[in-house]
Amino acid sequence: DDFTFNSKKVNNCIVTDNNSYSIYFIQNNKFKSYWYYAPNFMLERCNNENINKKMLQEFIGLLKNWNIDL
């Protein structure tokens, strides 16, 4: 449920020179995916209510723990 985040506003933050990252979770026979293009940019510079900042921060933490260059 932490991944669910609904808003009717359009995302207006764009960056074109970065990689995208994704992670997939399976729990209780349910499948969830989490994906972000330029996660650091979205967390630090994008003030958009469509972005679930709490989960994005956790996602970035996972990527850093796995020594992935952001």
C-alpha positions in Angstrom: 0.0 0.0 0.0 2.9 2.4 0.5 3.5 2.4 -3.2 0.0 3.5 -4.1 0.0 7.3 -4.7 -2.8 8.9 -6.7 -3.0 12.4 -8.1 -4.7 13.8 -11.2 -2.0 16.4 -11.9 0.5 16.0 -14.7 4.2 15.6 -14.0 6.0 18.6 -15.3 9.6 17.8 -14.2 11.7 16.6 -17.1 15.4 15.7 -17.4 16.8 13.8 -20.4 20.4 12.9 -19.5 20.1 10.2 -16.9 19.3 6.5 -16.5 16.0 4.9 -15.3 15.9 2.4 -12.4 13.3 -0.1 -11.5 12.6 -2.6 -8.8 9.9 -5.3 -8.6 8.4 -6.7 -5.4 6.3 -9.9 -4.9 4.5 -10.1 -1.6 1.4 -12.0 -0.6 1.0 -13.2 -4.2 0.8 -9.5 -5.4 3.3 -8.0 -7.8 4.3 -4.3 -7.6 6.9 -2.4 -9.6 8.6 0.9 -8.8 10.3 2.9 -11.5 12.0 6.3 -11.7 13.9 8.1 -14.3 16.6 10.3 -12.7 15.6 9.5 -9.2 18.0 12.0 -7.5 16.7 14.8 -9.7 13.1 13.9 -9.0 13.7 13.8 -5.2 15.9 17.0 -4.9 14.6 19.3 -7.6 11.1 18.4 -8.6 8.3 19.8 -6.5 5.5 17.7 -7.9 2.8 16.2 -5.8 2.6 13.1 -8.1 6.0 12.0 -6.7 5.8 9.8 -3.6 8.9 11.4 -1.9 8.9 8.9 1.0 9.1 5.9 -1.3 11.5 7.6 -3.7 13.9 8.2 -0.9 13.7 4.6 0.2 14.2 3.5 -3.4 17.3 5.7 -3.7 18.6 4.2 -0.4 18.2 0.7 -1.9 20.1 1.6 -5.0 22.9 3.2 -3.0 23.1 0.0 -0.7 23.6 -2.0 -3.9 26.4 0.3 -5.0 24.5 1.5 -8.1 25.8 4.8 -9.5 23.1 7.4 -9.7 
